Amino acid sequence: MNHPKPRLALDMYVLAQGVRTGIYRVCDELFPILARSEKLDTRLFYRDGDEARAAGYMAQKRLPAQRLAGDGELPSASADILLSPFGVAPSPWLLDSGVLQAHLIYDLIGIQRPEFFSVEAAAEVRNIVDSLDEHTVVFAISESTKKDLLACRPDLSPRQVTVIPLAAGPSFKPCGDASLKQAVRAKYGIPPGVPYVLSLATLEIRKNLDQVVNAFVLHLEQNESSRLHLVLSGMSGWKLEQLQEALAAADKWSHRIVLTGFVEDAHLSALYSDALCFVYLSRYEGFGLPPLEAMACGTPVICSDNSSLPEVVGRAGAMVDADDVAGVAGTIRRMEESEDYRAELSEAGLQQARLFSWERCAEIVIDTLCAAYLRHVERPNNRRRRALLPGAQAARYMRSDGIVEANFIDYQNGSHGPHFPRLADVPAAARRSDWPRWTDALPLASGSTRVEGGLRAGGVFKTGAPDRPLVSYVTVVRNNTKTLARTIESVQRQTYANVEHIVLDGGSTDGTLDLILQYGDRLDYFVSEPDKGLYDAVNKAIPLARGQLICILNSDDWLEPDAAEIAVHRMGDSSGCAMLLTAANVRGGNVSQEWYPAFVHPGCYFMCANDCHNGIYATRAAYERTGPYDVSYKIVADFKWIMTCMEVDVTFVYTREVTVNYSLGGTSGDVRQHSVECMRVVAERFPFLSPTDITGLYHCFFLFAGLTDLPNPPSDRTAFLRDVFARHSANTEFLYALGWASIERLQHPCDIQPAALPVAEERKQTVKGAVKEAVKASLRRHPGAYAMVKGLYSTVLRR
């Protein structure tokens, strides 16, 4: 499908403010290149009141872009992407699911070291980080910043964070103009003819300028014949007490220290080039442009070795601990005494600076945005409503071990579900000591023949390691030449390299085996022999998996390219007893919706654990603990298995990241039979319940209740539940499950608006309509189930 060029809105917030910080410099260099890109249809977005303030900048840069006002029609009517350089985007933009959000992240200092900022400034950084959701395209200006961001927001995916190394602008180059250097000295109060050490940064506590002063003073005390001066350049910032104390303590050397204040861009290259060396002892940097600018001017650099600075400076500078005053003083002395040392670092710095360019930075941004836009327009239209501060979930539900716990209200990507009390042992029928008996090939019955092959037949056996687990995809199939190739190829296209694919054919007669043979040299193992149905085939296939993570992939479904990569990232240690529940795209006919995993709890016995089986990745230990699928079920053996996993303390991990495309239809689409089998699961788990109890609980809680013709709904659901509770009050297992189901459905009477009672027939129709709307509202909370019902309504419910 061909798509027009993405309409990119550049948020002019930073440039309109006009404060020439490092963030301003990033926007000043990057935005004009983006605005001129032939791959993007660029326009400029102004927040209320900003357009007038940016008029001078616009006149100077002549940006070829349409201008957008801060109010008016829906943002998606005029833009496809909003790139925000700083600050949380306005709510109308965030809440418009038609707009793809993109954000630049510079550092997490305000979160990791809030003492470096005012309360207001630190809160702004927190709000920016909290505003990112699982679909935001994030640009981090260094690997260090990316690492810090993912540590702070582990629910974000590494795949959505792209590193864009910054650069020194083209104006930063060695300056050989002696008259310009003299003019710059005169303008900023630097004595003529004396060598100086330069440090350029906003004068704030994080920049550690007090230690720069201390090291310089120590150098002079140890080398009283030195003629060096120290030049501190930059606008005044905040929390300057330590710098002021260091300046006061300089005493007899204070006349050697020059504070220039803000230096105009046109004078920076001369200032850098004229310095003996550049010292930068910042305690934390998202990138660190000043050292790179100094190197681009051929000035030797002394730099602290923390955060992103080793990425920028590398071996081209003298790297030191930010608090090693003696070490810095010694390096300054070496700079002053050795022209060869200065020349060596100068040349190394020039070469290092050439590795960075704004054109390359912009190219990464453009290519990333274009690729993300293509994924964005292909997403189903039922996108989850965006929370303004999705990262705030961590503060509310963070456990002592740092994991955000999932609950039925919400969860973050990577959240772990709780372990529920063990109220009963798993039924003996679910535990079999002979399953799974892990093996590399199906045993061959005496006297029988079959077709089998794959890489294992040639002696190729894949393995996994703790840091690189093997992901096994298991597909069982019978007579499906229509979509099996798509399924196989989706495994072949995985971005994560360590995957295997096992295909079991149930004795197909339509050419499916011939299709499998075409892929035989790329499948790890395949075999064709009769089976006793879907779940019997699955039980035969799972023990063949060699992977630490195992996924059942239906032959009419297909994977997203990064499915295995998502699974490995979210599961972390895949040696434990755990399973990952991921999202699916539901597709069929005119239905295309995202199906997010439902939180699994004891009440799901009565509600249905609405999770896509093809989006589940289980460890070997999980299968060893739960036992096989119950082959007496035709549709919901996977539902029963999920509930068994909960009963035996398998750890559930949740993510809304889409890994699989789920096709509507087939046996699992029979809503009525699905409901009947789910009620059977309840009957087996709580055998003391009567058939009337079970059908009543179905009509009170089940996801599809009201959309089938199953009879005998309670005339008064409240009275029914009270009666069931009273009659079975001694059974704590049942009450525990009933409590979970009830609290998820709870609506307190005080929150219900009273309504006038209509006449009898009108009331009947009103109640019928209200029930239907209530069911639809419930289903909309479970997009997968809603799509299934919507797609099958005409064929199942009206027959």
C-alpha positions in Angstrom: 0.0 0.0 0.0 1.3 3.4 -1.0 1.1 6.2 1.6 1.7 9.9 1.0 4.6 11.7 2.6 4.0 12.0 6.4 2.9 15.4 7.5 5.4 16.3 10.2 4.6 19.0 12.7 7.7 20.5 14.4 6.8 21.8 17.9 8.5 25.3 17.9 8.2 25.6 21.7 12.0 25.7 22.4 12.9 27.9 19.5 10.1 30.4 20.4 11.4 30.7 23.9 14.8 31.9 22.5 16.9 30.8 25.5 20.1 29.5 23.9 20.7 26.4 25.9 22.0 23.1 24.5 18.4 22.1 23.7 17.9 25.3 21.7 21.1 24.4 19.8 19.8 20.9 18.9 16.5 22.4 17.6 18.4 25.2 15.7 20.5 22.6 13.9 18.0 19.8 13.4 14.7 21.5 12.6 15.8 23.4 9.4 17.2 20.1 8.0 13.9 18.3 8.7 11.9 21.1 7.3 13.7 20.8 4.0 13.5 17.0 3.7 11.9 15.7 0.6 10.6 12.6 2.5 8.5 14.7 4.8 5.7 17.3 4.4 6.7 19.6 7.2 4.8 22.2 9.0 5.5 24.3 12.1 3.3 24.0 15.2 3.1 26.9 17.6 1.7 26.8 21.0 -0.6 29.7 22.0 1.3 32.9 21.9 4.6 31.5 20.5 4.2 32.4 16.9 4.9 36.1 17.5 7.9 35.3 19.7 9.4 33.1 16.9 8.9 35.7 14.2 12.5 36.8 14.2 13.8 33.3 14.1 11.5 32.4 11.2 12.7 35.4 9.2 16.3 34.4 9.7 15.9 30.7 8.9 13.3 31.0 6.1 11.9 27.5 7.0 9.9 26.2 4.1 7.0 24.9 6.0 3.3 25.5 6.6 2.4 27.0 9.9 -0.1 25.5 12.3 -1.9 27.4 15.0 -2.2 26.0 18.5 -6.0 25.6 18.4 -8.8 24.8 16.0 -9.7 21.5 14.4 -8.5 18.1 15.4 -4.7 17.9 15.2 -4.8 14.8 12.9 -6.6 16.9 10.3 -3.4 18.8 9.6 -0.6 16.6 10.8 0.4 12.9 11.0 3.4 13.2 13.4 4.2 15.7 16.1 7.9 16.0 17.0 8.3 17.6 20.5 11.8 18.8 21.4 10.9 19.5 25.0 7.9 19.8 27.3 4.7 17.7 27.3 2.7 18.2 24.1 -0.7 19.8 24.5 -3.5 17.5 25.5 -5.4 17.7 22.2 -2.4 16.4 20.4 -1.7 13.6 22.9 -5.3 12.4 22.9 -5.7 12.4 19.1 -4.9 8.8 18.2 -4.5 9.8 14.6 -1.3 11.7 15.5 1.9 9.7 16.0 3.9 11.2 18.9 7.6 11.6 18.7 9.8 13.1 21.4 13.4 14.1 21.9 14.9 13.0 25.3 18.2 14.6 26.3 18.9 13.3 29.8 17.2 12.1 33.0 19.1 14.3 35.3 15.9 15.8 36.8 14.8 12.3 37.8 18.1 10.7 38.8 19.6 13.8 40.4 16.7 16.1 41.3 19.0 18.0 43.7 20.6 19.6 40.6 17.3 21.4 39.8 14.5 23.4 41.2 11.4 21.4 42.2 9.6 22.9 39.2 12.3 22.0 36.7 12.6 18.4 38.0 8.9 18.0 37.8 8.9 19.1 34.2 11.4 16.4 33.3 9.3 13.8 35.1 6.2 14.9 33.3 8.0 14.6 29.9 9.2 11.0 30.7 5.8 10.0 32.1 4.0 11.3 29.0 5.7 8.7 26.7 3.6 5.7 25.9 4.2 2.4 24.1 3.6 4.0 20.7 5.7 7.1 21.1 8.8 7.4 18.9 11.6 8.4 21.2 14.9 9.9 20.1 17.6 9.7 22.8 20.7 11.8 22.2 23.1 9.1 23.5 23.3 5.4 24.4 23.7 6.6 28.0 20.4 8.5 27.9 18.6 5.5 26.3 19.9 3.2 29.0 18.8 5.7 31.7 15.4 6.1 30.1 14.7 2.4 29.9 15.8 1.9 33.5 13.4 4.6 34.5 10.6 3.4 32.2 11.1 -0.3 31.7 7.6 -0.6 30.2 9.0 1.2 27.1 10.6 -1.0 24.4 14.2 -0.6 23.4 13.0 -0.8 19.8 11.0 2.4 20.2 14.1 4.4 21.4 16.5 5.5 18.6 19.8 7.0 19.4 20.7 10.2 17.4 24.2 11.4 18.2 24.4 15.1 18.0 27.2 17.1 16.3 29.1 20.3 16.4 27.8 22.7 13.8 29.8 23.7 10.7 30.9 26.9 12.3 33.0 25.0 14.8 36.4 24.6 13.3 40.0 25.8 14.0 40.2 29.5 13.9 43.5 31.0 12.6 42.3 34.6 12.5 44.6 36.3 15.1 42.6 39.6 14.9 39.3 37.8 15.7 40.9 36.0 18.6 42.1 39.4 20.0 38.7 40.9 19.5 37.0 38.1 21.4 39.5 38.4 24.2 38.8 42.1 24.4 35.0 41.7 24.3 34.9 39.1 27.1 37.6 40.5 29.4 40.3 37.9 28.8 43.8 39.5 29.2 45.8 39.6 25.9 48.8 37.3 25.4 48.2 34.9 28.3 47.4 31.2 27.9 44.1 30.2 29.3 42.1 27.0 30.3 38.5 27.3 29.1 35.4 25.8 30.6 32.1 26.6 28.8 28.8 25.6 30.4 25.7 27.0 32.0 26.8 28.0 35.5 24.9 25.5 37.5 25.6 22.9 40.2 25.6 19.9 37.8 28.5 21.3 35.7 30.8 20.9 38.7 32.6 24.1 38.0 33.7 24.4 41.6 36.0 21.4 41.0 37.3 23.1 37.9 38.2 26.1 40.0 39.8 23.9 42.7 41.9 22.0 40.2 43.0 25.2 38.5 44.0 26.7 41.8 45.8 23.6 42.9 47.8 23.7 39.6 48.8 27.3 40.3 49.8 26.5 43.8 52.0 23.6 42.6 53.4 25.7 39.7 53.6 29.3 40.8 55.5 30.3 37.7 52.6 29.3 35.5 51.0 32.1 33.5 47.7 30.3 33.0 44.3 31.9 33.4 40.9 30.1 33.8 38.0 31.3 31.7 34.6 30.3 32.8 32.0 31.0 30.0 28.3 30.6 30.1 25.0 32.1 31.3 24.3 32.1 35.0 22.2 29.2 36.1 21.0 27.9 39.5 22.4 26.6 42.8 25.7 28.4 42.5 26.7 28.3 46.1 29.5 25.8 45.7 31.0 27.7 42.7 30.8 30.9 44.7 32.6 29.3 47.6 35.3 27.9 45.3 35.8 31.4 43.8 36.1 33.0 47.2 38.6 30.4 48.3 40.8 31.1 45.3 42.1 34.0 47.2 45.4 35.3 45.7 44.6 33.5 42.4 41.2 35.0 41.9 42.5 37.6 39.5 43.5 34.7 37.2 39.8 33.6 36.9 37.6 35.3 34.3 33.8 34.9 34.1 32.7 36.0 30.7 29.0 35.4 30.9 27.1 34.3 27.8 29.3 34.1 24.7 27.7 34.7 21.3 27.7 31.8 18.8 29.8 33.8 16.3 32.6 34.1 18.9 32.7 30.5 20.1 35.2 29.0 17.6 37.7 31.8 18.3 37.2 31.3 22.0 37.8 27.5 21.8 40.6 27.8 19.3 42.6 30.3 21.4 42.5 28.1 24.6 45.4 26.0 25.7 42.9 23.3 26.6 39.2 22.8 27.4 38.1 21.4 30.8 34.7 19.8 31.3 34.0 18.1 34.6 30.2 17.8 34.4 28.7 15.2 36.8 26.1 14.1 34.2 25.5 14.8 30.5 22.9 13.5 28.1 25.4 14.1 25.4 27.9 16.9 26.1 28.1 19.3 23.1 30.8 21.6 24.5 33.6 19.0 24.5 32.7 18.0 20.9 32.7 21.7 19.8 36.1 22.1 21.4 37.5 19.1 19.6 36.1 20.3 16.3 38.1 23.5 16.9 41.3 21.5 17.5 41.4 22.3 21.2 42.7 19.5 23.5 40.0 18.3 26.0 40.1 17.2 29.6 36.7 15.6 30.4 35.0 13.7 33.2 34.4 10.0 32.4 30.8 9.6 33.4 27.4 9.3 31.7 27.5 9.9 27.9 30.9 11.7 27.8 33.0 8.6 27.0 30.7 8.1 23.9 31.4 11.6 22.7 35.0 12.1 23.6 36.3 8.6 23.7 40.1 8.2 23.5 40.4 11.6 21.8 40.5 13.4 25.2 42.0 13.0 28.7 39.3 11.3 30.7 39.2 11.8 34.4 37.0 11.4 37.4 34.9 14.4 38.0 36.2 14.8 41.6 39.8 13.9 41.0 41.1 17.4 41.6 44.7 16.3 41.8 44.4 14.3 38.6 42.9 17.3 36.7 45.6 19.6 38.0 48.3 17.2 36.9 46.7 16.9 33.4 46.6 20.7 33.1 50.3 20.8 34.0 51.0 18.3 31.3 49.0 20.3 28.8 51.0 23.4 29.7 54.4 21.8 29.5 54.0 19.4 26.5 53.3 20.8 23.1 53.5 17.3 21.7 50.8 16.1 24.1 48.5 19.0 23.1 49.2 18.3 19.4 48.3 14.6 19.9 45.0 15.3 21.6 44.2 18.1 19.1 44.5 15.8 16.1 42.6 13.0 17.8 39.9 15.4 18.7 39.5 16.7 15.2 39.2 13.1 13.9 36.6 12.2 16.6 34.5 15.3 15.8 34.4 14.3 12.1 32.4 11.2 13.2 29.4 13.4 14.1 27.3 15.4 11.7 23.9 17.1 11.9 23.0 15.7 8.5 23.5 12.1 9.7 21.5 12.9 12.9 18.7 14.3 10.7 18.8 11.3 8.4 18.3 8.9 11.3 15.3 11.0 12.5 13.7 11.1 9.1 14.1 7.4 8.3 12.9 6.5 11.8 9.8 8.7 11.5 8.9 7.5 8.1 9.2 3.8 9.1 7.2 4.5 12.3 4.5 6.3 10.3 4.0 3.3 8.0 3.5 1.1 11.1 1.2 3.7 12.6 -1.2 3.9 9.6 -1.4 0.1 9.6 -2.5 -0.1 13.2 -6.1 -1.1 13.9 -8.5 1.8 14.5 -9.5 0.8 18.1 -6.3 2.2 19.6 -6.3 2.4 23.4 -7.1 5.8 24.7 -3.9 7.4 25.8 -3.3 8.3 29.4 -1.6 11.7 29.7 0.9 10.3 32.2 1.2 6.5 31.5 4.5 6.4 33.4 2.8 7.4 36.6 1.5 3.9 36.9 4.9 2.9 38.4 4.5 5.2 41.3 1.1 3.8 42.2 1.7 0.0 41.8 5.5 -0.4 42.3 6.6 -3.3 44.4 9.5 -3.3 46.7 11.6 -5.3 44.2 11.1 -2.5 41.6 8.6 -4.4 39.5 5.3 -2.7 38.6 2.5 -5.1 39.5 -0.3 -5.7 37.1 -4.0 -5.5 38.2 -7.3 -5.5 36.5 -7.4 -1.7 36.4 -4.3 -1.3 34.4 -0.7 -2.5 33.8 2.5 -1.4 32.2 4.4 -3.3 29.5 6.4 -5.8 31.4 4.2 -5.7 34.5 4.1 -8.9 36.6 0.9 -10.3 37.9 0.5 -11.2 41.5 0.7 -14.7 42.9 -2.7 -15.7 44.3 -3.1 -17.8 47.4 -2.8 -21.6 46.8 -6.2 -22.7 47.9 -6.1 -26.1 46.3 -3.8 -28.5 44.5 -4.1 -28.8 40.7 -6.5 -31.7 39.9 -4.6 -34.9 39.5 -5.9 -35.3 35.9 -3.8 -32.2 35.0 -0.6 -33.6 36.3 1.2 -36.3 34.4 4.7 -37.5 35.3 5.3 -38.6 31.6 4.5 -35.1 30.1 6.3 -33.2 28.8 9.0 -35.8 28.0 11.4 -33.5 26.1 12.6 -35.0 22.8 14.0 -34.0 19.5 11.7 -36.2 17.4 8.3 -37.9 17.8 8.7 -41.6 18.6 7.7 -43.9 15.7 5.1 -46.5 16.5 6.1 -50.0 15.6 5.2 -50.9 12.0 4.0 -47.4 11.1 5.4 -45.0 8.5 5.4 -41.2 8.2 7.1 -38.2 6.6 9.5 -36.2 8.7 12.5 -33.9 8.3 13.9 -30.5 8.9 17.3 -29.2 10.1 17.4 -31.7 12.9 17.3 -34.6 10.4 20.6 -33.1 9.1 22.1 -32.9 12.6 21.4 -29.2 13.2 20.1 -28.7 16.7 19.6 -25.1 18.0 20.3 -24.2 21.6 19.8 -21.2 23.9 21.7 -19.5 26.6 20.6 -17.3 29.5 21.6 -14.1 27.6 20.3 -15.4 24.3 17.4 -17.8 24.9 16.0 -19.9 22.1 12.4 -19.1 21.1 10.4 -22.1 19.8 7.3 -21.7 17.6 5.1 -24.7 17.4 2.5 -25.0 14.6 0.0 -27.8 14.2 -1.9 -28.0 11.0 -4.3 -30.1 8.9 -5.5 -29.2 5.4 -4.5 -25.6 5.3 -2.6 -24.7 2.1 -4.2 -21.2 2.1 -2.3 -19.5 5.0 0.4 -21.9 6.2 3.1 -20.4 4.0 2.4 -16.9 5.6 2.7 -18.4 9.0 6.0 -20.1 8.2 7.5 -17.1 6.5 6.5 -14.9 9.5 8.8 -17.0 11.7 11.5 -16.9 9.1 11.4 -13.0 9.1 12.0 -12.6 12.8 14.4 -9.9 13.8 15.6 -12.0 16.7 17.9 -14.6 15.2 17.7 -17.5 17.7 14.3 -19.0 16.9 13.2 -22.4 15.8 10.0 -23.6 14.1 8.3 -27.0 14.6 5.4 -28.0 12.3 3.2 -31.0 13.0 0.8 -32.0 10.2 -2.2 -34.2 11.2 -2.2 -36.2 8.0 -3.4 -33.6 5.5 -4.9 -34.6 2.2 -5.0 -31.3 0.4 -1.4 -30.6 -0.5 -0.4 -29.1 2.9 2.4 -31.7 3.3 3.8 -30.7 -0.1 3.8 -27.1 1.1 5.7 -28.1 4.2 8.3 -30.0 2.2 9.0 -26.8 0.2 10.1 -25.2 3.5 11.8 -28.4 4.8 15.3 -27.1 4.7 14.3 -24.0 6.8 12.1 -25.7 9.4 13.8 -27.2 12.4 11.6 -30.2 12.5 8.4 -31.3 10.8 6.4 -34.5 10.8 3.1 -35.7 9.3 1.0 -38.3 11.0 -2.6 -38.6 12.1 -3.7 -37.1 15.5 -6.8 -37.0 17.7 -7.5 -33.3 17.2 -6.0 -29.9 17.9 -5.0 -30.2 21.5 -3.7 -33.8 21.1 -1.5 -32.4 18.4 -0.4 -29.5 20.6 0.5 -32.0 23.4 2.6 -34.0 21.0 4.3 -30.9 19.6 5.3 -29.0 22.8 7.8 -31.7 24.1 9.6 -31.3 20.8 10.6 -27.7 21.6 14.2 -27.1 22.5 13.6 -23.4 23.4 13.5 -21.7 26.7 10.4 -19.9 25.5 7.6 -21.7 23.7 4.8 -20.2 21.6 1.8 -22.0 20.0 1.3 -20.4 16.6 -1.8 -21.4 14.6 -1.5 -22.1 10.9 -3.8 -19.3 10.0 -2.1 -16.6 12.1 1.2 -14.8 11.5 3.8 -13.1 13.6 4.9 -9.5 13.7 8.6 -9.3 12.7 9.8 -8.4 16.2 7.6 -10.9 18.1 10.5 -13.0 19.4 12.5 -9.9 20.2 9.6 -8.6 22.3 9.3 -11.9 24.1 12.9 -12.2 25.0 13.1 -8.6 26.2 10.0 -8.8 28.3 10.7 -12.2 29.9 14.3 -11.4 31.0 15.3 -14.5 32.9 13.5 -17.3 30.9 14.6 -20.1 33.2 11.8 -19.7 35.8 8.2 -20.7 35.8 6.6 -17.9 33.9 4.6 -16.9 30.8 4.3 -13.7 28.8 0.9 -12.5 27.5 1.2 -10.2 24.5 -1.2 -8.3 22.3 -2.6 -9.4 19.0 -4.1 -7.7 15.9 -7.5 -9.3 15.3 -8.2 -9.5 11.6 -11.1 -10.9 9.6 -13.4 -9.4 7.0 -13.8 -5.8 7.8 -12.6 -6.3 11.4 -9.2 -5.0 12.4 -8.6 -4.3 16.1 -5.9 -4.6 18.8 -6.5 -7.3 21.4 -4.7 -6.5 24.6 -4.1 -9.2 27.2 -6.7 -9.4 29.9 -5.5 -9.5 33.5 -5.8 -13.1 34.8 -7.3 -13.5 38.3 -9.4 -16.2 40.0 -12.6 -14.4 38.9 -11.8 -15.2 35.3 -13.3 -18.7 35.9 -16.7 -16.9 35.6 -15.7 -14.2 33.2 -13.3 -15.9 30.6 -9.6 -15.2 30.6 -9.7 -13.2 27.4 -6.1 -13.7 26.2 -4.8 -14.6 22.8 -3.3 -18.1 23.1 -1.0 -17.4 20.0 0.4 -14.4 21.9 1.6 -16.4 24.9 5.2 -17.3 25.5 5.6 -19.9 28.2 8.8 -21.3 29.7 9.6 -25.0 29.8 9.1 -24.9 33.6 5.5 -23.6 33.2 4.6 -26.6 31.0 6.3 -29.0 33.4 4.3 -27.6 36.3 0.8 -27.4 34.6 0.7 -30.6 32.6 -0.8 -31.0 29.1 -3.9 -29.5 27.6 -7.1 -31.3 28.3 -7.9 -33.0 25.0 -11.6 -33.6 26.0 -12.2 -29.9 25.1 -12.5 -28.8 21.5 -12.3 -25.0 22.0 -11.3 -23.8 25.4 -8.5 -26.2 26.5 -6.2 -23.2 26.3 -8.5 -21.2 28.7 -8.4 -24.1 31.2 -4.6 -24.3 30.8 -4.3 -20.6 31.5 -6.3 -20.9 34.7 -4.2 -23.9 35.7 -1.1 -21.8 35.2 -2.6 -19.3 37.7 -3.4 -22.0 40.2 0.1 -23.4 40.2 1.8 -20.0 40.7 3.2 -19.5 37.2 4.3 -15.9 37.0 2.2 -13.9 34.5 4.0 -11.1 32.6 1.9 -8.6 30.6 2.6 -6.4 27.6 0.5 -4.5 25.2 3.1 -4.9 22.4 1.6 -6.7 19.4 3.4 -9.9 18.5 0.8 -11.8 16.4 -2.0 -11.3 13.9 -5.0 -13.4 14.8 -7.5 -14.5 12.2 -11.1 -14.7 13.0 -13.1 -17.8 12.2 -12.6 -21.5 12.7 -13.8 -23.7 15.5 -12.8 -21.1 18.2 -15.2 -18.7 16.6 -18.3 -20.7 17.8 -19.3 -18.3 20.6 -22.1 -20.5 21.9 -20.0 -23.7 22.1 -17.1 -21.6 23.6 -19.5 -20.5 26.4 -20.7 -24.0 27.0 -17.2 -25.4 27.4 -16.2 -22.5 29.7 -19.1 -23.4 32.0 -17.8 -26.9 32.0 -14.4 -25.6 33.2 -16.3 -23.9 36.1 -18.2 -27.2 36.9 -14.9 -29.1 37.0 -13.2 -26.5 39.2 -16.1 -26.1 41.6 -17.9 -29.4 41.5 -20.3 -28.5 44.3 -22.0 -25.9 42.2 -25.4 -26.9 40.6 -26.1 -26.4 36.9 -28.4 -23.5 37.9 -25.5 -21.9 39.8 -23.2 -22.3 36.9 -25.5 -20.8 34.3 -26.5 -18.0 36.7 -22.8 -17.1 37.2 -22.3 -17.2 33.4 -25.1 -14.7 32.9 -23.8 -12.5 35.7 -20.2 -12.3 34.6 -19.2 -14.0 31.4 -17.8 -12.0 28.5 -20.3 -13.2 26.0 -23.4 -13.4 28.3 -26.4 -11.8 26.6 -25.0 -12.5 23.1 -26.0 -16.2 22.9 -29.2 -18.0 23.3 -28.1 -19.9 26.5 -31.2 -20.1 28.7 -32.1 -19.4 32.3 -30.6 -16.0 33.2 -31.4 -15.0 36.8 -34.4 -12.7 37.0 -32.6 -10.8 39.7 -28.8 -11.0 39.4 -28.2 -9.3 42.8 -30.5 -11.7 44.6 -28.9 -14.6 42.8 -25.4 -13.7 43.8 -26.3 -13.1 47.4 -28.0 -16.5 47.5 -25.0 -18.2 45.9 -22.7 -16.5 48.3 -24.8 -17.5 51.3 -25.1 -21.1 50.3 -21.4 -21.6 49.6 -20.0 -19.3 52.3 -17.9 -22.1 53.8 -16.0 -22.6 50.5 -13.2 -20.1 50.6 -11.9 -21.0 47.2 -15.2 -20.2 45.6 -15.8 -17.0 47.5 -12.3 -15.8 46.6 -12.9 -16.3 42.9 -16.4 -14.8 43.2 -15.0 -11.8 45.0 -12.6 -11.1 42.1 -15.3 -11.4 39.5 -17.6 -9.2 41.5 -15.1 -6.4 42.2 -14.3 -6.1 38.5 -18.0 -5.8 37.7 -18.8 -3.6 40.7 -20.8 -0.5 40.3 -21.9 1.0 43.6 -25.5 2.0 43.9 -24.6 5.5 44.8 -22.8 5.9 41.5 -25.9 4.9 39.4 -28.0 7.7 38.2 -31.8 7.2 39.0 -34.1 7.1 36.0 -37.9 7.4 35.7 -39.6 4.1 35.1 -41.3 3.9 31.7 -44.6 2.1 31.0 -44.4 -1.7 30.9 -43.6 -2.4 27.3 -41.3 0.6 27.0 -39.6 -0.5 30.1 -39.1 -4.0 28.7 -37.5 -2.6 25.5 -35.4 -0.2 27.6 -34.1 -2.9 29.8 -33.3 -5.1 26.8 -31.5 -2.3 25.1 -29.7 -1.4 28.4 -28.5 -5.0 28.7 -27.2 -5.1 25.2 -25.4 -1.8 25.6 -23.9 -3.0 28.9 -22.6 -6.1 27.2 -21.2 -4.1 24.3 -19.5 -1.7 26.8 -18.0 -4.6 28.6 -16.7 -6.2 25.4 -15.1 -2.9 24.3 -12.9 -3.3 27.3 -11.7 -6.5 25.7 -11.1 -5.6 22.0 -10.3 -9.1 20.9 -13.5 -10.5 22.2 -15.5 -7.6 20.8 -14.0 -8.0 17.4 -14.7 -11.8 17.5 -18.4 -11.2 18.4 -18.7 -8.4 15.8 -17.2 -10.5 13.1 -19.2 -13.6 13.8 -22.5 -12.0 14.8 -24.2 -12.6 11.5 -23.1 -16.2 11.1 -23.3 -17.4 14.7 -25.9 -15.4 16.6 -28.5 -15.1 13.8 -28.5 -18.7 12.5 
